[in-house]
Amino acid sequence: MSPDQTSTQPGHPKQPDLAANPDPTTDPTTEPTTEPDAGPTTEAATEPATEPHAEPTTEPATKPATEPNPKPTTEPATNPADPPKPRSAAATRTVAIARRLARTNSWWTFLVLMVLVTAFSIMRPHQFPTTFNLRNVATDAAVLLIVGVGMTFVIIMAGIDLSVGSVLVFAGVAAAKTMTAVAGPDAGWGAILLGVLAGLAAGAAWGALNGFLIAKARVPALIVTLGSLGMALGLAQVMTEGQDVRGVPTRFTDTIGNGRFLGVPWLVLIALGVTVLGALALATTRFGRRTYAVGSNAEAARRAGISVDRHMIKVYALSGTLAGLAGVLSLARFTTTTIGGHTNDSLGAIAAVVLGGTSLFGGVGTIVGTLIGVFIPAILQNGFVILGVQPFWQSVAVGAVLIAAVYADQLRRRARQRH
């Protein structure tokens, strides 16, 4: 065998020199296995013999550019059977949850609430983020939160209730009249309980009347509740001759209105209890599922066997009952009926529910979102007072956020319809 032929054999000690300077024109007797353009098959054929010698000098520089190596040990990032597969699945789930949250109004409302709390805490660090001030904010929001829970059910059902503010006043008057008529300012818990039941019954009666007229008489909900708004407020003024009722039992006001349990006001605890019960009822019970069904498509719910008319009456009765409870708690807090102090409660409750992500078109919404939405006006009002800003700017800010929330809801609906 000639020296030229032996120098081209695979595994020969001079092979690294040819690999480092390949030139098929220099030796016509060069075998095809040494050509760099021979493809992956020739490289695989020569690799077992040349790799131990060529790797320290020439392979690291030429291998990434000329030879795709399918071995798992050299390219773990491209191997489909890589061990970090469970980690990527968890990351995928996290991204999916984040995208789902980003599509909900309640998530963005929560971010707005956190921005407000952070901003006021930075501007007034010794006044706003204190236990005393936060307790006041929670107490201010408690009554509106109870009204908002009932309003959430109504709006998810694709309805509206403009009368809850007046029903609240009427229920407070009924409760105060009952307590003072039975025993007066020194009434015990028996008379107080009768007054509370009278307020709840008054609210439930107004709510059931609204639901009956909407479901059976087929009068639009906007017209019915607008009419009952004036009727309930007018009858409350007739019963009191336009004067606030005083002489509420002191035991009732001292315990429920101003008392605390483990440092937390009773008003806040009652409001949180109503919120938890409302969230459970909406998310886990047949009543809640039917509310979503009627709000999504009333005709489909009727064909599925749901008594839509009866369910509408129940939902409006629930809204009226919770408005009555809010009236009783307002009576306990202010020790009077405050007839002229609840004119904006209806719009405030609707704004809180919509800010919390509940769709005005029905079928979408949560109680947790309403809880978040209620605290935005409360935080704004409290922060403006601390900063010395006119409280009228609160209405401007809440209105702007409300319009933005409804606009985002419409964009989301259009996206769903396109898909």
C-alpha positions in Angstrom: 0.0 0.0 0.0 1.4 3.4 -1.0 2.1 6.2 1.6 -0.7 8.3 0.1 -3.2 5.6 0.5 -2.3 4.8 4.1 -2.6 8.5 5.1 -6.2 8.6 4.0 -7.4 5.5 6.0 -9.8 6.2 8.9 -8.1 6.2 12.2 -4.6 6.9 10.9 -2.6 9.3 13.1 -2.4 11.8 10.2 -6.2 11.9 9.9 -6.6 15.0 12.2 -4.4 17.0 9.7 -6.7 16.1 6.8 -9.8 16.9 8.9 -8.4 20.3 9.8 -7.6 21.1 6.2 -10.0 19.2 4.0 -9.5 19.7 0.2 -10.8 17.1 -2.2 -8.7 18.4 -5.0 -5.3 17.8 -3.5 -5.5 14.0 -3.7 -7.6 12.3 -6.3 -7.4 9.0 -4.3 -9.1 10.4 -1.3 -12.0 8.2 -0.2 -15.5 9.7 -0.1 -15.7 9.1 3.6 -13.3 12.1 4.3 -15.2 14.6 2.2 -17.0 17.3 4.3 -19.9 17.5 1.8 -20.7 13.8 2.0 -23.6 14.5 4.5 -24.5 13.1 7.9 -24.1 9.5 6.8 -20.3 9.7 6.2 -19.7 11.6 9.4 -21.6 9.0 11.4 -19.4 6.3 9.7 -16.1 8.0 10.7 -17.1 9.4 14.1 -16.5 6.3 16.2 -12.9 6.1 15.1 -11.9 9.7 14.9 -13.9 11.3 17.8 -11.4 10.5 20.6 -8.5 12.1 18.7 -10.3 15.0 16.9 -12.5 16.2 19.8 -9.7 18.1 21.8 -8.5 20.1 18.7 -10.9 20.3 15.8 -14.3 18.9 16.8 -15.4 21.8 19.1 -14.8 24.4 16.4 -16.3 22.5 13.4 -19.0 20.2 14.9 -21.7 22.9 15.7 -21.4 24.3 12.1 -21.1 21.1 10.0 -22.7 18.3 12.0 -26.1 18.2 13.8 -25.6 15.8 16.7 -28.8 14.0 17.7 -27.2 12.7 21.0 -29.1 13.7 24.1 -25.8 14.3 25.9 -24.6 17.1 23.5 -27.9 18.9 22.8 -30.3 18.5 25.8 -32.3 21.6 24.8 -33.6 19.9 21.6 -34.4 16.5 23.1 -38.2 16.0 23.4 -37.6 13.5 26.3 -35.8 16.0 28.4 -36.3 15.7 32.2 -37.6 19.3 32.8 -40.9 18.4 31.0 -43.0 18.4 34.2 -41.6 21.9 35.0 -42.7 23.2 31.6 -46.2 21.8 32.1 -46.5 23.7 35.4 -45.3 26.8 33.8 -47.9 26.3 31.1 -50.6 26.1 33.6 -49.4 29.2 35.4 -49.4 31.1 32.1 -52.9 29.9 31.4 -54.2 31.1 34.8 -52.5 34.4 34.3 -54.1 34.9 30.9 -57.5 33.9 32.3 -57.1 36.4 35.1 -56.0 39.1 32.7 -59.3 38.7 30.8 -61.5 39.4 33.8 -62.5 42.8 35.0 -62.3 41.8 38.6 -58.5 41.3 38.3 -58.0 44.7 36.8 -60.3 46.2 39.4 -58.2 44.6 42.2 -55.0 46.1 40.6 -56.7 49.5 40.6 -57.7 49.1 44.3 -54.1 48.2 45.2 -52.8 51.2 43.3 -55.2 53.5 45.2 -54.2 52.0 48.6 -50.5 52.2 47.8 -50.8 55.8 46.5 -52.7 57.1 49.6 -50.3 55.2 51.9 -47.3 56.9 50.3 -48.9 60.4 50.4 -50.2 60.1 54.0 -48.1 57.3 55.6 -49.1 58.3 59.2 -52.8 58.7 58.5 -54.1 56.4 55.9 -52.5 52.9 56.5 -53.5 52.9 60.2 -55.7 50.4 62.0 -58.2 53.0 63.0 -58.5 54.4 59.5 -58.8 51.1 57.8 -61.5 50.1 60.3 -63.5 53.2 59.4 -63.2 52.4 55.7 -64.5 48.8 56.3 -67.4 50.1 58.4 -68.3 52.7 55.7 -68.3 50.0 53.0 -70.3 47.4 55.1 -73.8 48.6 54.3 -73.1 49.1 50.6 -71.5 45.7 50.4 -74.7 44.0 51.7 -76.8 45.8 49.1 -74.2 44.9 46.5 -74.4 41.2 47.2 -78.2 41.3 46.3 -77.5 43.5 43.3 -75.0 41.0 42.0 -77.6 38.3 41.8 -80.0 40.7 40.0 -77.4 41.8 37.4 -76.1 38.3 36.7 -79.7 37.4 35.9 -79.6 40.3 33.4 -81.9 42.5 35.5 -81.6 45.8 37.3 -82.9 47.1 40.6 -82.9 50.9 41.1 -85.1 50.8 44.2 -82.6 49.3 46.7 -81.8 52.7 48.2 -85.4 53.6 48.9 -86.2 50.1 50.1 -83.3 50.5 52.5 -84.8 53.7 53.9 -88.3 52.2 54.1 -87.0 49.1 55.9 -85.1 51.3 58.4 -88.2 53.3 59.1 -90.3 50.1 59.6 -87.7 48.7 62.0 -87.4 51.9 64.0 -91.2 52.3 64.2 -91.6 48.8 65.5 -88.8 49.1 68.1 -90.1 52.4 69.5 -93.7 51.3 69.5 -93.0 48.1 71.5 -90.6 49.4 74.2 -88.9 52.6 73.3 -85.2 53.5 73.9 -84.9 51.0 76.7 -86.1 48.0 74.7 -84.6 44.6 75.2 -83.5 42.1 72.7 -87.0 40.8 72.2 -88.3 44.2 70.9 -85.1 44.6 68.9 -85.6 41.3 67.2 -89.1 42.2 66.2 -87.8 45.4 64.7 -85.2 43.6 62.7 -87.7 41.1 61.4 -90.0 44.0 60.4 -87.2 45.6 58.4 -86.4 42.3 56.7 -90.0 41.6 55.9 -90.5 45.1 54.5 -87.5 44.7 52.2 -88.6 41.3 51.0 -92.1 42.5 50.3 -90.8 45.3 48.0 -88.4 42.9 46.3 -91.1 40.3 45.7 -93.4 43.0 44.3 -90.7 44.1 41.9 -90.1 40.5 40.8 -93.8 39.8 40.3 -94.4 42.9 38.1 -91.3 42.1 36.0 -91.9 38.4 35.6 -95.7 38.1 35.5 -96.8 41.6 34.3 -93.9 41.8 31.8 -93.1 45.3 32.7 -89.5 46.2 32.0 -87.3 46.0 35.1 -86.0 49.5 34.6 -89.5 51.0 34.8 -90.7 48.8 37.7 -87.7 49.5 40.0 -87.7 53.2 39.0 -91.4 53.4 40.1 -90.8 51.5 43.3 -87.9 53.8 44.1 -90.2 56.7 44.3 -93.0 54.7 46.0 -90.8 53.3 48.8 -89.2 56.6 49.6 -92.5 58.4 49.5 -94.2 56.0 51.8 -91.3 56.2 54.2 -91.7 60.0 54.3 -95.5 59.6 54.8 -94.9 57.3 57.8 -92.5 59.7 59.4 -94.0 63.0 58.1 -90.7 63.8 56.6 -88.8 63.6 59.9 -86.1 61.1 60.9 -87.2 58.6 63.6 -85.2 58.8 66.8 -85.3 57.0 70.0 -83.8 53.7 68.7 -82.9 51.3 71.5 -79.5 52.1 72.9 -78.7 48.4 73.4 -79.1 47.9 69.7 -76.9 50.9 68.7 -74.2 50.2 71.2 -73.9 46.6 70.4 -74.5 46.2 66.6 -73.9 49.8 65.5 -70.7 50.6 67.5 -69.7 47.4 69.2 -66.8 45.2 68.2 -65.8 41.5 68.4 -62.1 40.8 68.8 -61.5 44.4 67.6 -63.6 44.1 64.4 -66.9 46.0 64.2 -70.0 43.9 64.2 -71.2 45.7 61.1 -68.1 44.5 59.2 -68.5 40.9 60.5 -72.2 40.8 59.5 -71.3 42.2 56.0 -68.5 39.6 55.6 -70.9 36.8 56.7 -73.5 37.9 54.1 -70.8 38.1 51.5 -69.5 34.5 52.2 -73.0 33.1 52.2 -73.8 34.9 48.9 -70.6 33.7 47.3 -71.3 30.1 48.3 -74.9 30.3 47.2 -73.9 31.7 43.8 -71.1 29.3 43.2 -72.2 26.0 44.6 -76.0 25.8 44.8 -78.8 25.2 42.3 -80.1 28.6 43.0 -76.8 30.1 41.8 -76.5 27.9 38.7 -80.1 28.9 37.7 -79.2 32.5 38.2 -76.4 32.2 35.7 -78.5 30.2 33.3 -81.4 32.7 33.3 -78.9 35.5 32.8 -77.1 33.8 29.9 -80.3 32.8 28.0 -83.7 32.9 29.6 -85.4 31.0 26.8 -82.9 28.2 26.9 -83.3 28.0 30.7 -87.0 27.8 30.3 -86.7 25.0 27.8 -84.3 23.2 30.2 -87.1 23.0 32.7 -86.3 26.1 34.9 -89.2 28.1 36.1 -87.8 31.5 34.9 -90.6 33.6 36.3 -90.5 32.0 39.8 -86.7 32.3 39.9 -86.9 36.0 38.9 -89.3 36.7 41.8 -86.9 34.9 44.2 -83.9 36.9 43.0 -85.6 40.2 43.4 -87.0 39.2 46.8 -83.4 38.3 47.8 -82.2 41.7 46.7 -85.0 43.5 48.6 -84.3 41.4 51.8 -80.6 42.3 51.7 -81.6 46.0 51.2 -83.8 45.6 54.3 -80.9 44.2 56.3 -78.7 47.1 55.1 -81.4 49.5 56.3 -81.5 47.9 59.8 -77.7 48.1 60.1 -77.7 51.7 58.9 -80.3 52.4 61.7 -78.0 50.8 64.2 -75.0 52.8 63.1 -76.5 56.2 62.9 -79.1 55.8 65.6 -81.7 57.3 63.3 -83.3 56.6 59.9 -81.3 59.1 57.8 -84.1 59.4 55.2 -82.2 61.8 53.0 -78.8 60.1 53.2 -79.3 57.1 50.8 -80.3 58.7 47.5 -77.2 57.5 45.7 -77.0 54.0 47.3 -78.7 52.4 44.3 -76.2 53.8 41.8 -73.4 53.1 44.2 -74.3 49.4 44.4 -74.7 49.1 40.7 -71.3 50.8 40.1 -69.6 48.5 42.7 -71.1 45.4 41.1 -70.0 46.4 37.6 -66.6 47.5 38.7 -66.2 44.0 40.2 -66.5 42.4 36.8 -70.2 41.5 36.6 -71.6 42.0 33.1 -74.6 44.2 32.6 -75.7 41.8 29.9 -76.0 38.9 32.4 -74.5 35.5 32.9 -71.1 36.7 34.2 -70.1 37.8 37.7 -68.9 36.9 41.1 -69.4 38.0 44.7 -65.7 38.4 45.2 -65.6 40.9 42.4 -68.3 42.9 44.1 -66.4 42.9 47.3 -63.4 44.4 45.5 -65.6 46.9 43.6 -67.3 48.2 46.8 -64.0 49.2 48.4 -63.0 51.5 45.5 -65.5 54.3 46.3 -64.8 53.8 50.0 -61.1 54.1 49.6 -61.4 57.2 47.3 -63.7 59.0 49.7 -61.5 58.3 52.7 -58.3 59.2 50.8 -59.8 62.5 49.5 -60.8 63.5 53.0 -57.4 62.8 54.4 -55.7 64.7 51.5 -58.1 67.6 51.8 -59.5 67.2 48.3 -63.1 68.0 47.7 -65.2 64.8 48.0 -67.0 65.6 44.8 -64.0 64.4 42.9 -64.9 60.9 44.1 -67.9 60.8 41.8 -65.8 61.9 38.9 -63.2 59.1 39.6 -65.7 56.4 40.2 -67.6 57.4 37.0 -64.5 57.2 34.9 -63.5 53.8 36.2 -67.1 52.6 35.7 -67.2 53.6 32.1 -63.8 51.9 31.6 -65.1 48.7 33.2 -68.2 48.6 31.0 -66.1 49.3 27.9 -63.7 46.5 28.7 -66.7 44.2 29.2 -68.1 45.0 25.7 -64.7 44.4 24.2 -64.6 41.0 25.8 -68.0 40.1 24.5 -67.1 41.1 21.0 -64.0 39.0 21.1 -66.1 36.0 22.3 -68.6 36.6 19.5 -65.8 36.7 16.8 -64.4 33.4 18.1 
